[in-house]
Amino acid sequence: MLSRIKNGIWLPDLASIDSILTHYFQIRRSGYFIQIGSNDGIHNDPLFTFISRNDWHGIMIEPFSEAFASLKKNMEPYSSRIKTIKFAIGNENSVQDFYFIPWDRTDQFPKWVRQVGSLDVTMIRRLKEKFPGIDDLIQKEKVNVITFNQLLSKYEISKLELLHLDAEGYDGQILLSIDFKQIHPEIILFEHVHLLTNEYKKVLRFLRRSGYECFYWNMDTLAISLNLDIRKNILTDFKLF
């Protein structure tokens, strides 16, 4: 269930992120989105059901070669409105090592292990706490990295309704690099489970200063712009306003 974040206080359970997203997409039948860390674009993806059915355009970003090949194939039916791009988002334009578990070595693990990959090898090594020996399977490949601002410039993005991040620990750094005066998504969904407490609090403060109200659920945080014209409608329906 969902809890509102206000002044660092967790309030009682109220709704779910999925239910709010469902309501949002029922109202917003079209728009532009960016998804960072798409993996194959389908499995455990909170956006796929909505963007595949409605008239949404956007960019799906995945640096890992195996995952990107599946992403490109899965998004082929929607290629007229959804671009699939193979690089990572980071603090500077560069070439870096990306760490992962090869998919042909993940049969003995839960399916979600295939979705774990990061520029930070320590994120992957944490898996050994649940699966001893899995760190011996870690491999790496070189990937191109660009900044979020460079992404906006490269693809001439000036308006953005929804931003989704699942960057295995880099979510906070990416969010803190965004100039929300330049671009101000209506909805931001990001994975906070890999963020250290101090970094997570810093991100929340930054988002609130940038005009967002944040809601916490399980491993993810949903930020809703205070400027969103349908915000009151959405939150009232879920008794959050």
C-alpha positions in Angstrom: 0.0 0.0 0.0 1.0 3.6 -0.6 2.1 6.2 2.0 2.4 9.9 1.6 5.8 11.4 2.4 5.5 14.7 4.2 8.3 16.3 6.3 9.9 12.9 6.5 6.9 11.2 8.1 5.4 8.0 6.8 1.6 8.3 6.9 -0.9 5.4 7.0 -1.3 3.1 4.0 -3.7 4.7 1.4 -3.5 3.3 -2.1 -1.1 1.7 -4.5 1.2 3.2 -7.1 -0.3 0.8 -9.7 -3.8 2.0 -9.0 -2.7 5.7 -9.3 -0.9 5.0 -12.5 -4.0 3.2 -13.9 -6.1 6.2 -13.1 -3.6 8.6 -14.5 -3.4 6.7 -17.8 -7.2 6.5 -18.0 -7.2 10.3 -18.1 -3.9 10.9 -20.0 -4.5 8.8 -23.2 -1.4 10.4 -24.9 1.8 12.0 -23.9 5.6 11.6 -23.9 7.6 9.4 -21.6 11.2 8.5 -20.9 12.1 5.1 -19.3 15.6 4.6 -18.0 16.5 0.9 -17.4 13.9 -0.8 -19.5 15.4 -4.3 -19.6 13.1 -6.2 -22.0 10.3 -3.7 -21.7 7.7 -6.2 -20.6 8.5 -8.3 -17.6 7.8 -6.5 -14.3 7.4 -3.3 -16.3 4.9 -0.9 -14.6 4.4 1.1 -17.9 4.0 -1.5 -20.6 0.3 -2.2 -20.3 -0.5 1.5 -20.5 1.9 2.7 -23.2 1.2 -0.3 -25.5 -2.6 0.4 -25.5 -2.7 4.2 -25.5 -1.2 6.8 -27.9 1.9 7.4 -25.9 5.3 8.3 -27.5 8.6 8.0 -25.9 12.1 6.6 -25.4 13.1 3.3 -23.7 16.7 3.1 -22.6 18.7 -0.1 -21.9 22.5 -0.4 -21.9 22.8 -4.2 -21.5 23.2 -6.0 -24.9 21.1 -9.1 -24.1 18.3 -7.1 -22.6 18.4 -4.5 -25.3 18.0 -7.2 -28.0 14.8 -8.4 -26.3 13.6 -4.8 -25.8 14.0 -3.9 -29.4 12.2 -7.1 -30.5 9.3 -6.6 -28.0 8.8 -2.9 -28.9 8.9 -3.5 -32.7 5.1 -3.4 -32.9 5.2 0.1 -31.4 8.3 1.4 -33.2 6.4 4.2 -34.9 6.0 5.9 -31.6 8.5 4.3 -29.2 12.3 4.5 -29.7 14.6 2.0 -28.1 18.1 3.2 -27.3 21.2 1.4 -26.2 23.2 3.4 -23.7 23.2 4.3 -20.0 22.5 7.6 -18.3 25.2 8.9 -15.9 26.9 12.0 -14.6 29.1 12.5 -17.7 29.4 11.5 -21.3 31.8 8.6 -21.3 32.3 4.9 -21.9 32.0 2.8 -18.7 31.8 -0.8 -17.6 28.3 -2.2 -17.1 28.0 -5.3 -14.8 25.4 -8.1 -15.2 24.7 -11.8 -14.8 24.5 -13.5 -18.3 21.0 -14.6 -19.0 22.1 -18.2 -19.8 23.5 -18.4 -16.2 20.3 -17.3 -14.4 18.1 -20.4 -14.8 18.8 -21.5 -11.2 17.7 -18.1 -9.8 14.4 -16.1 -9.7 13.5 -14.5 -13.0 14.1 -11.0 -11.6 17.9 -11.7 -11.4 17.9 -11.2 -15.2 16.8 -7.6 -14.7 19.7 -6.7 -12.4 22.5 -4.8 -14.1 24.4 -1.7 -13.1 27.4 0.6 -13.7 28.2 0.0 -10.0 29.5 -3.6 -9.5 28.7 -3.4 -5.7 25.0 -3.4 -6.6 25.4 -6.7 -8.4 27.6 -8.2 -5.7 24.9 -7.6 -3.1 23.0 -10.5 -4.7 25.4 -12.9 -3.0 23.7 -12.2 0.3 20.7 -14.0 -1.1 22.4 -16.3 -3.5 25.9 -17.4 -2.4 28.4 -17.7 -5.2 26.4 -15.7 -7.7 29.1 -13.0 -7.6 31.4 -15.4 -9.4 29.0 -15.2 -12.4 29.3 -11.4 -12.8 30.5 -10.2 -16.2 30.9 -6.8 -17.7 30.7 -5.0 -21.0 31.6 -1.5 -22.2 28.6 0.8 -22.7 28.2 4.4 -23.9 27.0 6.7 -21.1 25.4 10.1 -21.6 23.9 12.7 -19.2 20.2 13.3 -18.9 20.6 16.8 -20.3 22.4 15.4 -23.3 19.6 12.9 -23.8 17.1 15.8 -23.9 19.2 17.7 -26.3 20.1 14.8 -28.6 16.4 13.9 -29.1 15.0 17.4 -28.9 12.8 16.7 -26.0 11.2 19.9 -24.6 8.1 18.4 -22.9 7.8 15.3 -20.8 4.7 13.9 -19.1 6.2 10.9 -17.4 9.7 9.8 -16.3 10.4 6.3 -15.0 13.8 5.2 -13.6 14.9 1.7 -12.7 18.7 2.3 -12.7 19.8 -0.1 -9.9 21.2 2.5 -7.6 21.8 5.4 -10.0 18.3 6.7 -9.8 19.2 9.3 -7.2 22.2 10.6 -9.1 20.1 10.9 -12.3 17.3 12.7 -10.5 19.6 15.1 -8.7 21.2 16.1 -12.1 17.9 17.2 -13.7 17.0 20.8 -14.1 13.3 20.8 -13.4 13.0 24.4 -14.5 14.0 23.2 -17.9 11.7 20.1 -18.0 9.0 19.2 -15.5 7.4 15.8 -15.8 3.9 15.4 -14.5 4.8 12.0 -13.0 8.1 10.6 -11.8 8.4 6.9 -10.8 11.7 5.7 -9.5 13.2 2.7 -7.6 14.5 3.8 -4.2 15.3 0.4 -2.7 19.0 0.6 -3.6 19.5 4.2 -2.4 21.2 4.8 0.9 19.0 6.6 3.5 20.8 9.9 3.3 20.8 9.9 -0.5 17.1 9.0 -0.5 16.3 11.9 1.8 18.3 14.3 -0.3 16.4 13.2 -3.4 13.0 13.7 -1.6 14.0 17.2 -0.5 15.1 18.0 -4.0 11.9 16.8 -5.5 9.8 18.7 -3.0 11.7 21.9 -3.7 11.2 21.3 -7.4 7.4 21.2 -7.0 6.6 17.5 -6.4 4.6 15.6 -3.7 6.1 12.1 -3.1 4.4 8.8 -2.3 6.2 5.7 -1.1 5.3 2.1 -1.9 7.4 -1.0 -1.4 10.6 -0.5 -3.5 9.4 2.5 -5.5 8.6 6.2 -5.0 6.0 8.1 -7.0 6.4 11.9 -7.4 3.4 13.9 -8.6 3.9 17.5 -9.8 2.0 20.1 -7.8 1.4 21.8 -11.2 -0.5 18.8 -12.7 -3.9 19.9 -13.7 -5.5 16.5 -12.9 -3.6 16.0 -9.7 -6.5 17.0 -7.5 -8.8 14.7 -9.4 -6.4 11.7 -9.1 -5.6 12.2 -5.4 -9.2 12.9 -4.4 -10.4 9.7 -5.9 -7.9 7.9 -3.7 -8.6 10.1 -0.7 -5.1 11.4 -0.9 -6.0 15.1 -1.4 
